[in-house]
C-alpha cells in the first residue's frame, strides 16, 4: 500500500503506508508539497495502516511541519498504534504536534 492524500475544505489528509521510513521520503514530500494548505486549516497525518517507523520518519514530520508553515497550520498525527505513540512521546512530539 502506498501513501495517499485527500484534500477538502477542512484541509489535507495524508494516509501513510505500512512502513513509514527512509524509503518513503520522496513520496511523502510530494504529498504535502503538491497541495496548498491555507492558514487556519489542518493537516491530518493518518497512521492507521502504519506498523513501522524509523528515525527518518520523525525528520520527515518535522520537515513537513516547517514546509507547511510551522505554527500557522495545525498538524494532527492520528490513529498511531501504541508503539508509535511511545516513539512520539520519547521524542517529545507531543510538544510539536497534536497527537490523537
Helices and strands as residue ranges (DSSP letters): E 4-8, E 11-15, E 19-20, G 22-24, H 25-33, E 42-46, E 52-53, H 55-68, G 70-72, E 74-78, H 82-90, G 93-95, E 98-99
